[in-house]
Amino acid sequence: MSRLTRAGWAGVATLLAFLAVPAHSDTTIGPRAQPPYPDWLVMRMETLRRQDPKAMLLGDSLIAGWPPDLARRLFDAEPMNFGAGGDTTGNLLWRVQRSFGPGMRLESVLLLVGTNDLPNRSAAEIAGAIGAITMDVKRSAPGACITLLTLLPRRDGNAIFAERIAEVNRRLTALATPGLRVVDANTPLRDACPAEGPCPLYKDPVHLTRAGYERLTAVIGKAGC
């Protein structure tokens, strides 16, 4: 892990310049310090270019928890899950810049990240970092189609987070271009859940049950442009 950390911090200045958005003083653009990335994910990062997958899921715990059988429905090829619980947009950007490289044959990507940034970053910063991730993926795999999901509702009753999610999602919608499809993942979950009380699509205020993933999988259809 120390070797990864040294490599990540060496590129912090470059990453901040690349983001072209103001960085919050509490935001780390680099590898997560605690908890450290598990060995299997470190290995996946170090060998990604050699594996050269055709389909990938990118994001935080909401991606990491996507049931494999449902994930396979989204792609024409067997997907690699590149999700990491606890990741912010800055963490994922670091992992992409560390692991991806020119000439990848990646065809389809599903991207969902940003909920862990809500306490410390503005909507503009979160959306800007997500945009930077999509651009970096495109640099490595120009032919890839990216399906970008908007931030999901949180059921923790935090009105500030709800307002920030809505603003992030408005900004993400504006990123749609040929090769970058933006899917509204927020409305189907919000409409299916009561304003108060438990919802069968959520197992806690942030994470989904299998029923929640089934609903999202149906909304997405195929991860393609």
VEXDREN-2710 file (C-alpha; in Angstrom, 1 decimal):
% VEXDREN-2710
k/r/px/py/pz
1/MET/0.0/0.0/0.0
2/SER/2.9/2.4/0.7
3/ARG/4.1/2.2/-2.9
4/LEU/0.6/3.0/-4.1
5/THR/0.3/5.9/-1.7
6/ARG/3.7/7.4/-2.7
7/ALA/2.7/7.2/-6.4
8/GLY/-0.7/8.8/-5.7
9/TRP/0.6/11.7/-3.7
10/ALA/3.3/12.4/-6.3
11/GLY/0.5/13.2/-8.7
12/VAL/-1.7/15.3/-6.5
13/ALA/-0.8/18.6/-8.0
14/THR/-1.3/17.3/-11.5
15/LEU/-4.7/15.9/-10.6
16/LEU/-5.9/19.2/-9.0
17/ALA/-4.9/21.1/-12.1
18/PHE/-6.7/18.6/-14.3
19/LEU/-9.9/18.9/-12.3
20/ALA/-10.1/22.6/-13.1
21/VAL/-12.6/23.0/-10.2
22/PRO/-11.8/24.5/-6.8
23/ALA/-10.8/21.8/-4.3
24/HIS/-12.3/21.8/-0.8
25/SER/-9.6/22.0/1.9
26/ASP/-10.9/18.7/3.4
27/THR/-10.9/16.9/0.1
28/THR/-8.2/14.4/-0.7
29/ILE/-7.4/13.8/-4.4
30/GLY/-5.6/10.5/-4.0
31/PRO/-5.8/7.1/-2.4
32/ARG/-8.0/6.5/0.6
33/ALA/-6.0/6.4/3.8
34/GLN/-8.5/4.5/6.0
35/PRO/-9.6/1.9/5.5
36/PRO/-6.9/0.9/3.1
37/TYR/-7.8/-0.7/-0.2
38/PRO/-8.0/-4.5/0.1
39/ASP/-5.2/-6.6/-1.5
40/TRP/-7.5/-7.9/-4.3
41/LEU/-8.4/-4.4/-5.4
42/VAL/-4.7/-3.3/-5.3
43/MET/-3.9/-6.3/-7.5
44/ARG/-6.8/-5.4/-9.9
45/MET/-5.4/-1.9/-10.2
46/GLU/-1.9/-3.0/-10.9
47/THR/-3.0/-5.6/-13.5
48/LEU/-5.9/-3.7/-15.1
49/ARG/-4.2/-2.8/-18.4
50/ARG/-3.0/-6.3/-18.9
51/GLN/-6.4/-7.7/-18.2
52/ASP/-7.9/-5.1/-20.6
53/PRO/-11.6/-5.7/-19.8
54/LYS/-14.3/-4.9/-22.3
55/ALA/-16.9/-3.9/-19.6
56/MET/-16.5/-2.3/-16.2
57/LEU/-18.4/-0.9/-13.3
58/LEU/-16.7/2.1/-11.7
59/GLY/-17.6/3.7/-8.4
60/ASP/-17.9/3.4/-4.6
61/SER/-19.7/0.9/-2.4
62/LEU/-22.9/1.3/-4.4
63/ILE/-21.1/-0.1/-7.4
64/ALA/-19.1/-2.6/-5.3
65/GLY/-22.3/-4.0/-4.0
66/TRP/-24.0/-4.5/-7.4
67/PRO/-25.1/-8.2/-7.5
68/PRO/-22.9/-10.0/-10.1
69/ASP/-25.8/-11.6/-11.9
70/LEU/-27.6/-8.3/-12.3
71/ALA/-24.4/-6.6/-13.4
72/ARG/-24.0/-9.2/-16.2
73/ARG/-27.4/-8.1/-17.6
74/LEU/-26.1/-4.7/-18.2
75/PHE/-23.3/-5.6/-20.6
76/ASP/-22.7/-7.8/-23.6
77/ALA/-19.3/-8.8/-22.1
78/GLU/-18.4/-10.1/-18.6
79/PRO/-18.0/-7.0/-16.6
80/MET/-15.2/-6.2/-14.1
81/ASN/-16.4/-4.5/-10.9
82/PHE/-14.0/-1.6/-10.0
83/GLY/-16.0/-0.4/-7.1
84/ALA/-14.5/0.4/-3.7
85/GLY/-16.5/1.1/-0.5
86/GLY/-15.8/4.5/1.0
87/ASP/-14.4/6.1/-2.2
88/THR/-14.9/9.7/-3.0
89/THR/-14.8/11.1/-6.5
90/GLY/-11.1/12.1/-5.8
91/ASN/-10.3/8.6/-4.8
92/LEU/-11.8/7.1/-7.9
93/LEU/-10.1/9.6/-10.1
94/TRP/-6.8/8.6/-8.6
95/ARG/-7.6/4.9/-9.1
96/VAL/-8.5/5.5/-12.8
97/GLN/-5.4/7.6/-13.4
98/ARG/-3.3/5.0/-11.7
99/SER/-4.8/2.0/-13.4
100/PHE/-6.0/3.0/-16.9
101/GLY/-3.8/3.7/-19.9
102/PRO/-3.8/4.5/-23.6
103/GLY/-5.0/1.8/-26.0
104/MET/-7.5/0.1/-23.8
105/ARG/-10.2/-1.8/-25.6
106/LEU/-12.8/-1.0/-23.1
107/GLU/-16.3/-0.8/-24.7
108/SER/-18.8/-0.2/-21.9
109/VAL/-18.6/1.5/-18.5
110/LEU/-21.2/2.0/-15.8
111/LEU/-20.2/4.9/-13.4
112/LEU/-21.8/5.8/-10.1
113/VAL/-19.9/7.9/-7.5
114/GLY/-20.3/11.0/-5.4
115/THR/-22.4/10.3/-2.4
116/ASN/-19.3/10.2/-0.1
117/ASP/-18.4/13.7/-1.2
118/LEU/-21.6/15.3/0.0
119/PRO/-20.3/16.3/3.5
120/ASN/-17.2/18.1/2.2
121/ARG/-17.7/19.2/-1.4
122/SER/-19.9/21.5/-3.3
123/ALA/-22.2/20.4/-6.1
124/ALA/-19.9/22.1/-8.6
125/GLU/-16.8/20.3/-7.2
126/ILE/-18.6/16.9/-7.2
127/ALA/-19.9/17.2/-10.7
128/GLY/-16.6/18.6/-11.9
129/ALA/-14.7/15.6/-10.5
130/ILE/-17.1/13.1/-12.0
131/GLY/-16.6/14.9/-15.4
132/ALA/-12.9/14.6/-14.9
133/ILE/-13.2/10.8/-14.4
134/THR/-15.2/10.4/-17.6
135/MET/-12.6/12.4/-19.5
136/ASP/-9.8/10.2/-18.1
137/VAL/-11.6/7.0/-19.1
138/LYS/-12.1/8.4/-22.6
139/ARG/-8.4/9.2/-22.9
140/SER/-7.5/5.6/-22.2
141/ALA/-10.4/4.1/-24.2
142/PRO/-11.8/6.6/-26.8
143/GLY/-14.2/4.0/-28.1
144/ALA/-15.8/3.3/-24.7
145/CYS/-19.4/4.2/-24.1
146/ILE/-19.9/5.5/-20.5
147/THR/-23.3/5.2/-18.8
148/LEU/-23.2/7.7/-16.0
149/LEU/-25.8/7.4/-13.2
150/THR/-27.0/10.4/-11.3
151/LEU/-26.6/10.4/-7.6
152/LEU/-29.1/8.3/-5.7
153/PRO/-31.5/9.6/-3.0
154/ARG/-30.2/9.3/0.6
155/ARG/-32.7/8.4/3.2
156/ASP/-31.0/10.1/6.2
157/GLY/-33.2/13.1/6.3
158/ASN/-30.4/15.5/5.6
159/ALA/-32.0/18.4/3.7
160/ILE/-28.7/19.9/2.7
161/PHE/-27.6/16.7/1.2
162/ALA/-30.9/16.4/-0.7
163/GLU/-30.4/19.9/-2.2
164/ARG/-26.8/19.2/-3.1
165/ILE/-27.7/15.9/-4.8
166/ALA/-30.4/17.7/-6.9
167/GLU/-27.8/20.3/-8.0
168/VAL/-25.1/17.7/-8.7
169/ASN/-27.6/15.7/-10.8
170/ARG/-28.6/18.8/-12.8
171/ARG/-25.0/19.4/-13.6
172/LEU/-24.4/15.7/-14.5
173/THR/-27.3/15.8/-17.0
174/ALA/-25.6/18.6/-18.8
175/LEU/-22.5/16.3/-19.4
176/ALA/-24.4/14.0/-21.8
177/THR/-22.6/13.8/-25.2
178/PRO/-22.2/11.1/-27.9
179/GLY/-20.4/8.4/-26.0
180/LEU/-21.6/9.6/-22.6
181/ARG/-25.1/8.6/-21.6
182/VAL/-26.6/10.1/-18.4
183/VAL/-29.3/8.0/-16.7
184/ASP/-31.6/9.4/-14.1
185/ALA/-31.2/6.9/-11.3
186/ASN/-32.6/9.2/-8.7
187/THR/-36.2/9.6/-9.7
188/PRO/-37.1/5.8/-9.9
189/LEU/-35.9/5.2/-6.4
190/ARG/-37.4/8.4/-4.9
191/ASP/-40.8/7.7/-6.5
192/ALA/-40.8/4.1/-5.2
193/CYS/-40.1/5.0/-1.6
194/PRO/-42.3/6.8/0.9
195/ALA/-41.1/10.1/2.1
196/GLU/-40.7/8.6/5.6
197/GLY/-40.3/5.2/7.1
198/PRO/-38.6/2.1/5.6
199/CYS/-38.3/1.4/1.9
200/PRO/-37.7/-2.2/0.6
201/LEU/-35.2/-0.8/-1.9
202/TYR/-32.8/0.4/0.8
203/LYS/-31.1/-1.6/3.5
204/ASP/-29.8/1.6/5.2
205/PRO/-30.0/5.3/4.4
206/VAL/-27.5/5.0/1.6
207/HIS/-27.1/1.4/0.3
208/LEU/-29.6/-0.6/-1.7
209/THR/-31.2/-4.0/-1.2
210/ARG/-31.3/-6.5/-4.1
211/ALA/-34.7/-5.1/-4.9
212/GLY/-33.1/-1.7/-5.3
213/TYR/-30.5/-3.0/-7.6
214/GLU/-33.1/-4.8/-9.6
215/ARG/-35.0/-1.6/-10.1
216/LEU/-31.8/0.3/-11.2
217/THR/-30.8/-2.5/-13.5
218/ALA/-34.3/-2.3/-15.2
219/VAL/-34.0/1.5/-15.5
220/ILE/-30.6/1.2/-17.1
221/GLY/-31.4/-1.6/-19.5
222/LYS/-28.1/-1.9/-21.2
223/ALA/-25.0/0.1/-20.4
224/GLY/-24.6/1.6/-23.8
225/CYS/-24.9/4.8/-25.8
END
